[in-house]
């Protein structure tokens, strides 16, 4: 008689005997959080002067505190990927930078100037921070061109937005060929390209990217990361992303942060975290 099939919930890959349970991952992750990196360690990972810094940020939604004395530092033209279990506070970091959360303490600065109290519109127009939402943020009944023009809603006039849109069309021929088509007929990869391009209309310095690979086929995932790589290395954009595919995110990013329960548990170069046995065991299926 065959033995009963085991069932377990966990992270990573492999058969049931090699996958850690969710509870085991949570216990191990909590241990890591108690040994979090110092601010000096974070500063040492920055190339040149820091562009965006977070100092002892406590933030959440309403009265619920999600981030606890959280620090971050990233330089101009660097990329940073936030990984960690569900509920760790990764997206809350992006929300806090952009002004979507209740800031209870700490400070966010861009080029040494505090921007903590600025709202989303001011973050985009004055501080050069753009937020690229998760999938399905295009307006499906509007054309590709109209969607792009929506990215310039804070510009002084429509002519400026049109000039910026033309620059995008020059850069991305795939969108130019579809400029008069409804955005709803685009493929998943084309929609993500449109979402990224719309954020470029205001020519931001910092791109906050929330789950760039979510819902995409593998061929489109590679395309999106190639686009982000070009924006970082050819245009000098600073990229802070949350990515569900931790391995893909760390392969892309210069820096990686591991969050656990709203705290920073580990920080290192992306390639170094890929080789870290704790990170591999808990989040990469190693």
C-alpha positions as CSV (number, residue, x, y, z in Angstrom):
1,X,0.0,0.0,0.0
2,X,1.4,3.4,-1.0
3,X,2.2,5.8,1.7
4,X,0.0,8.9,2.0
5,X,1.2,11.9,-0.1
6,X,2.6,14.6,2.1
7,X,1.3,18.1,1.7
8,X,3.1,21.3,2.8
9,X,3.0,25.0,2.1
10,X,6.3,26.7,1.6
11,X,8.6,28.8,-0.4
12,X,11.0,27.8,-3.2
13,X,11.3,24.8,-5.4
14,X,11.9,21.1,-4.9
15,X,9.9,18.2,-3.6
16,X,8.0,18.2,-0.4
17,X,11.0,17.0,1.6
18,X,13.2,19.9,0.6
19,X,10.7,22.8,0.7
20,X,10.6,24.7,4.0
21,X,7.2,25.2,5.6
22,X,5.8,28.7,5.9
23,X,6.2,28.6,9.7
24,X,9.8,27.5,9.4
25,X,10.6,30.3,7.0
26,X,8.9,32.8,9.3
27,X,11.0,31.7,12.3
28,X,14.2,31.8,10.3
29,X,13.4,35.2,8.9
30,X,12.7,36.6,12.3
31,X,16.1,35.5,13.4
32,X,17.7,37.3,10.5
33,X,15.8,40.5,11.3
34,X,17.4,40.6,14.7
35,X,20.8,40.8,13.1
36,X,20.0,43.6,10.6
37,X,22.7,45.7,8.8
38,X,23.9,49.0,10.2
39,X,23.4,52.3,8.5
40,X,27.2,52.3,7.9
41,X,26.8,49.1,5.9
42,X,24.0,50.6,3.8
43,X,26.1,53.7,3.1
44,X,29.0,51.5,2.0
45,X,26.9,49.9,-0.7
46,X,26.1,53.3,-2.3
47,X,28.2,54.3,-5.3
48,X,29.0,58.0,-5.0
49,X,26.7,60.3,-3.1
50,X,23.3,58.9,-2.0
51,X,20.4,60.1,-4.2
52,X,17.6,58.8,-2.0
53,X,17.8,58.0,1.7
54,X,15.4,56.8,4.3
55,X,16.3,57.4,8.0
56,X,14.6,55.5,10.7
57,X,11.2,55.5,9.0
58,X,8.2,54.3,10.9
59,X,5.1,54.2,8.6
60,X,1.9,52.3,7.9
61,X,-1.8,52.7,7.1
62,X,-4.1,54.6,9.5
63,X,-2.9,53.5,13.0
64,X,-1.4,50.3,11.8
65,X,2.4,50.4,11.9
66,X,4.1,48.4,9.1
67,X,7.6,49.7,8.8
68,X,9.7,50.0,12.0
69,X,12.7,52.3,12.1
70,X,13.6,51.4,8.5
71,X,16.7,52.7,6.7
72,X,17.6,52.8,3.0
73,X,20.3,54.4,0.8
74,X,20.7,54.2,-2.9
75,X,22.8,56.2,-5.3
76,X,22.2,57.9,-8.7
77,X,21.9,55.3,-11.4
78,X,21.8,52.4,-9.0
79,X,19.1,49.7,-8.8
80,X,17.8,48.2,-5.6
81,X,15.5,45.2,-5.2
82,X,13.4,44.6,-2.1
83,X,12.6,40.9,-1.3
84,X,11.1,39.1,1.6
85,X,8.0,37.1,2.6
86,X,4.5,38.3,2.0
87,X,3.5,41.0,4.5
88,X,7.1,42.0,5.1
89,X,6.5,45.6,4.1
90,X,8.1,45.7,0.7
91,X,5.4,47.6,-1.1
92,X,4.9,49.8,1.9
93,X,8.5,51.1,1.4
94,X,7.5,52.2,-2.1
95,X,4.2,53.6,-0.9
96,X,6.0,55.6,1.8
97,X,8.5,57.0,-0.6
98,X,5.7,58.2,-2.9
99,X,3.5,59.5,-0.2
100,X,0.7,56.9,0.1
101,X,1.2,56.0,3.8
102,X,0.9,57.6,7.2
103,X,4.5,58.6,8.2
104,X,4.8,58.2,12.0
105,X,8.5,59.0,12.3
106,X,11.7,59.2,10.4
107,X,12.7,61.1,7.2
108,X,12.9,60.5,3.5
109,X,15.4,62.7,1.5
110,X,16.3,63.2,-2.1
111,X,19.6,64.8,-2.9
112,X,19.9,65.7,0.8
113,X,16.6,67.6,0.9
114,X,13.7,66.2,3.0
115,X,10.7,65.1,1.0
116,X,8.9,63.2,3.7
117,X,5.8,65.5,4.0
118,X,5.4,66.0,0.2
119,X,2.3,64.4,-1.4
120,X,2.5,62.2,-4.5
121,X,2.1,65.1,-7.0
122,X,4.9,67.1,-5.4
123,X,7.1,63.9,-5.2
124,X,6.7,63.5,-9.0
125,X,6.9,67.1,-10.1
126,X,9.4,68.5,-7.6
127,X,11.4,65.6,-6.3
128,X,11.6,63.6,-9.5
129,X,10.1,60.4,-8.1
130,X,7.7,58.3,-10.3
131,X,5.7,55.3,-9.3
132,X,5.0,52.4,-11.7
133,X,2.1,50.5,-10.4
134,X,1.4,46.8,-10.7
135,X,-0.3,45.4,-13.8
136,X,-3.6,46.7,-15.1
137,X,-2.9,50.4,-14.5
138,X,-3.4,51.4,-18.1
139,X,-6.7,53.0,-19.2
140,X,-8.0,50.3,-21.6
141,X,-10.5,52.5,-23.5
142,X,-8.0,55.2,-24.2
143,X,-5.4,55.1,-27.0
144,X,-1.8,54.4,-26.3
145,X,-1.0,58.1,-27.0
146,X,-3.8,59.3,-24.7
147,X,-2.4,57.0,-21.9
148,X,1.1,58.5,-22.4
149,X,-0.3,62.1,-22.2
150,X,-1.9,61.2,-18.9
151,X,1.6,60.9,-17.6
152,X,2.1,64.6,-18.2
153,X,-0.9,65.8,-16.2
154,X,1.3,67.9,-14.0
155,X,3.0,69.7,-16.8
156,X,2.3,73.3,-17.5
157,X,0.6,72.7,-20.8
158,X,-0.4,69.9,-23.2
159,X,2.3,70.9,-25.7
160,X,5.0,69.8,-23.2
161,X,3.3,66.5,-22.6
162,X,3.1,65.9,-26.4
163,X,6.8,66.6,-26.8
164,X,7.6,64.2,-24.0
165,X,5.3,61.6,-25.6
166,X,7.0,62.0,-29.0
167,X,10.4,61.3,-27.3
168,X,8.9,58.1,-25.9
169,X,7.6,57.0,-29.3
170,X,11.0,57.7,-30.8
171,X,12.6,55.4,-28.2
172,X,10.0,52.6,-28.3
173,X,8.9,51.9,-31.8
174,X,6.6,49.1,-30.5
175,X,4.4,51.8,-28.9
176,X,4.7,54.2,-31.9
177,X,3.2,51.6,-34.1
178,X,0.2,51.3,-31.8
179,X,-0.2,55.0,-30.8
180,X,-3.8,55.2,-32.1
181,X,-4.9,51.8,-30.9
182,X,-6.9,51.2,-27.7
183,X,-4.6,50.2,-24.8
184,X,-6.9,47.4,-24.0
185,X,-5.8,45.4,-27.1
186,X,-2.1,45.5,-26.2
187,X,-0.3,42.3,-25.1
188,X,0.7,42.0,-21.5
189,X,4.3,43.0,-22.3
190,X,3.2,46.0,-24.3
191,X,0.9,47.1,-21.5
192,X,3.8,47.0,-19.1
193,X,6.0,49.0,-21.5
194,X,3.2,51.6,-21.7
195,X,3.0,51.8,-17.9
196,X,6.8,52.3,-17.7
197,X,6.7,54.8,-20.5
198,X,3.9,56.8,-19.0
199,X,6.0,57.2,-15.9
200,X,8.9,58.6,-18.0
201,X,6.9,61.5,-19.4
202,X,7.9,63.7,-16.4
203,X,11.6,62.6,-16.8
204,X,12.0,61.4,-13.2
205,X,15.3,60.6,-11.5
206,X,13.8,57.8,-9.4
207,X,11.5,55.0,-10.6
208,X,9.6,53.0,-8.0
209,X,8.6,49.8,-9.7
210,X,6.1,47.5,-8.1
211,X,6.2,43.8,-9.2
212,X,7.4,44.3,-12.8
213,X,7.1,40.6,-13.7
214,X,3.7,39.9,-12.2
215,X,1.2,38.3,-14.6
216,X,3.6,38.2,-17.5
217,X,4.8,35.4,-19.7
218,X,8.5,34.6,-19.5
219,X,9.4,36.2,-22.8
220,X,7.7,39.5,-21.7
221,X,9.5,39.4,-18.3
222,X,12.8,39.4,-20.1
223,X,11.7,42.3,-22.3
224,X,10.6,44.4,-19.3
225,X,13.9,43.8,-17.4
226,X,15.8,44.8,-20.5
227,X,13.9,48.0,-20.7
228,X,14.6,48.7,-17.0
229,X,18.3,47.9,-17.5
230,X,18.4,50.4,-20.4
231,X,16.7,53.1,-18.3
232,X,19.3,52.6,-15.5
233,X,22.5,52.3,-17.5
234,X,21.7,54.4,-20.6
235,X,19.6,57.2,-18.9
236,X,21.0,57.1,-15.3
237,X,17.7,56.3,-13.7
238,X,17.7,55.1,-10.1
239,X,15.4,52.1,-9.7
240,X,13.8,50.8,-6.5
241,X,11.7,47.7,-7.1
242,X,9.7,45.1,-5.4
243,X,9.8,41.8,-7.3
244,X,8.0,38.6,-6.5
245,X,10.6,36.6,-8.4
246,X,13.4,37.2,-5.9
247,X,16.0,35.4,-8.0
248,X,15.2,37.5,-11.1
249,X,15.1,40.7,-9.1
250,X,18.5,40.1,-7.4
251,X,20.1,39.1,-10.8
252,X,19.0,42.5,-12.1
253,X,19.7,44.8,-9.2
254,X,22.9,46.3,-8.0
255,X,21.7,46.1,-4.4
256,X,19.3,43.8,-2.6
257,X,17.5,44.3,0.7
258,X,15.7,41.5,2.6
259,X,12.7,42.7,4.6
260,X,11.1,40.8,7.5
261,X,8.2,42.0,9.5
262,X,8.8,45.7,8.5
263,X,12.5,45.6,9.4
264,X,15.6,45.3,7.3
265,X,17.2,41.9,7.9
266,X,19.9,41.8,5.2
267,X,21.5,44.2,2.7
268,X,24.2,43.5,0.2
269,X,25.1,43.5,-3.5
270,X,22.5,41.7,-5.5
271,X,24.9,39.0,-6.7
272,X,26.2,38.5,-3.1
273,X,22.7,37.9,-1.8
274,X,22.1,35.3,-4.6
275,X,25.1,33.4,-3.1
276,X,24.0,33.9,0.6
277,X,22.9,30.5,2.0
278,X,20.3,32.0,4.3
279,X,18.7,34.0,1.4
280,X,18.9,31.0,-0.9
281,X,17.3,28.7,1.7
282,X,14.5,31.0,2.7
283,X,13.6,32.9,-0.5
284,X,15.3,31.3,-3.6
285,X,14.5,27.7,-3.1
286,X,18.1,26.8,-2.6
